[in-house]
Amino acid sequence: MFHKEGAKIILISTFLATVIILSSAYVFPDTIWLQKTIQITALLLLILVLQFFRNPVRAIEVNDYNIIAPVDGKVVVIEEVEEPEYFKDKRLQVSIFMSPINVHVTRYCTSGKVKYSKYHPGKYLVAWHPKASTENERTTIVVENRI
């Protein structure tokens, strides 16, 4: 299963990979090694695009007592920060780094009632940039847990 936001990119990538794979034999008819190199490269790039937009079904035990990681990746920072948007005081921030091979789908981490949601248009700074958390495109969501 693939994420719906990737449909256009997946279709374009599949079309381009197919064209490159099929036309390489006509463009380089006398150079088999070059044909195969181009074909394998196109196929590997297509696989990377498909891997990036995959959305596997997760078996998750849903209850009011569990908090799950909202994304795949590696927890890189857990720190107390000032939250200026909703709570306007100190909160615990958990930062998760997602590499290109991680599933890039964000899920709710707990059950409950959505109390606040706001989309923030922004930049596309690399994840390790110090201001990526505040200047990149993002959505703030506050969920009130029943517990």
Contacts in CASP RR format, 6 or more apart in sequence:
PFRMAT RR
TARGET T0000
AUTHOR 0000-0000-0000
METHOD contacts of the structure
MODEL  1
MFHKEGAKIILISTFLATVIILSSAYVFPDTIWLQKTIQITALLLLILVL
QFFRNPVRAIEVNDYNIIAPVDGKVVVIEEVEEPEYFKDKRLQVSIFMSP
INVHVTRYCTSGKVKYSKYHPGKYLVAWHPKASTENERTTIVVENRI
1 54 0 8 1.000
1 55 0 8 1.000
1 56 0 8 1.000
1 57 0 8 1.000
2 10 0 8 1.000
2 50 0 8 1.000
2 53 0 8 1.000
2 54 0 8 1.000
2 55 0 8 1.000
3 53 0 8 1.000
3 54 0 8 1.000
3 55 0 8 1.000
3 104 0 8 1.000
3 105 0 8 1.000
5 53 0 8 1.000
6 53 0 8 1.000
9 49 0 8 1.000
9 53 0 8 1.000
10 49 0 8 1.000
10 50 0 8 1.000
10 53 0 8 1.000
13 45 0 8 1.000
13 46 0 8 1.000
13 49 0 8 1.000
13 50 0 8 1.000
14 46 0 8 1.000
16 42 0 8 1.000
17 42 0 8 1.000
17 43 0 8 1.000
17 45 0 8 1.000
17 46 0 8 1.000
20 38 0 8 1.000
20 39 0 8 1.000
20 42 0 8 1.000
21 38 0 8 1.000
21 39 0 8 1.000
21 42 0 8 1.000
21 43 0 8 1.000
24 34 0 8 1.000
24 35 0 8 1.000
24 38 0 8 1.000
24 39 0 8 1.000
24 42 0 8 1.000
25 35 0 8 1.000
28 34 0 8 1.000
28 35 0 8 1.000
28 38 0 8 1.000
48 100 0 8 1.000
51 101 0 8 1.000
52 100 0 8 1.000
52 104 0 8 1.000
53 104 0 8 1.000
54 103 0 8 1.000
55 103 0 8 1.000
55 105 0 8 1.000
56 103 0 8 1.000
58 107 0 8 1.000
60 66 0 8 1.000
60 68 0 8 1.000
62 111 0 8 1.000
63 111 0 8 1.000
64 111 0 8 1.000
64 112 0 8 1.000
64 145 0 8 1.000
64 146 0 8 1.000
64 147 0 8 1.000
65 147 0 8 1.000
66 110 0 8 1.000
67 109 0 8 1.000
67 110 0 8 1.000
68 107 0 8 1.000
68 109 0 8 1.000
68 110 0 8 1.000
69 75 0 8 1.000
69 96 0 8 1.000
69 109 0 8 1.000
70 96 0 8 1.000
70 106 0 8 1.000
70 107 0 8 1.000
70 108 0 8 1.000
70 109 0 8 1.000
71 96 0 8 1.000
71 98 0 8 1.000
71 102 0 8 1.000
71 103 0 8 1.000
71 104 0 8 1.000
71 105 0 8 1.000
71 106 0 8 1.000
71 107 0 8 1.000
72 98 0 8 1.000
72 102 0 8 1.000
72 103 0 8 1.000
73 96 0 8 1.000
73 97 0 8 1.000
73 98 0 8 1.000
73 99 0 8 1.000
73 102 0 8 1.000
74 96 0 8 1.000
74 97 0 8 1.000
74 99 0 8 1.000
75 94 0 8 1.000
75 95 0 8 1.000
75 96 0 8 1.000
76 95 0 8 1.000
76 96 0 8 1.000
76 97 0 8 1.000
77 93 0 8 1.000
77 94 0 8 1.000
77 95 0 8 1.000
78 92 0 8 1.000
78 93 0 8 1.000
78 94 0 8 1.000
78 95 0 8 1.000
79 92 0 8 1.000
79 93 0 8 1.000
79 95 0 8 1.000
80 90 0 8 1.000
80 91 0 8 1.000
80 92 0 8 1.000
80 93 0 8 1.000
81 90 0 8 1.000
81 91 0 8 1.000
81 92 0 8 1.000
81 93 0 8 1.000
82 89 0 8 1.000
82 90 0 8 1.000
82 91 0 8 1.000
83 89 0 8 1.000
83 90 0 8 1.000
83 91 0 8 1.000
83 93 0 8 1.000
85 118 0 8 1.000
85 140 0 8 1.000
86 116 0 8 1.000
86 140 0 8 1.000
86 142 0 8 1.000
87 142 0 8 1.000
93 133 0 8 1.000
95 133 0 8 1.000
97 127 0 8 1.000
97 128 0 8 1.000
98 104 0 8 1.000
98 127 0 8 1.000
108 141 0 8 1.000
108 143 0 8 1.000
109 143 0 8 1.000
110 143 0 8 1.000
110 145 0 8 1.000
111 143 0 8 1.000
111 145 0 8 1.000
111 146 0 8 1.000
112 143 0 8 1.000
112 144 0 8 1.000
112 145 0 8 1.000
112 146 0 8 1.000
113 143 0 8 1.000
113 144 0 8 1.000
114 141 0 8 1.000
114 142 0 8 1.000
114 143 0 8 1.000
114 144 0 8 1.000
115 142 0 8 1.000
115 143 0 8 1.000
115 144 0 8 1.000
116 140 0 8 1.000
116 141 0 8 1.000
116 142 0 8 1.000
117 139 0 8 1.000
117 140 0 8 1.000
117 141 0 8 1.000
117 142 0 8 1.000
118 139 0 8 1.000
118 140 0 8 1.000
119 138 0 8 1.000
119 139 0 8 1.000
120 137 0 8 1.000
120 138 0 8 1.000
120 139 0 8 1.000
120 140 0 8 1.000
121 137 0 8 1.000
122 135 0 8 1.000
122 136 0 8 1.000
122 137 0 8 1.000
122 138 0 8 1.000
123 135 0 8 1.000
123 136 0 8 1.000
123 137 0 8 1.000
124 136 0 8 1.000
124 137 0 8 1.000
125 131 0 8 1.000
125 132 0 8 1.000
125 135 0 8 1.000
125 136 0 8 1.000
126 132 0 8 1.000
END
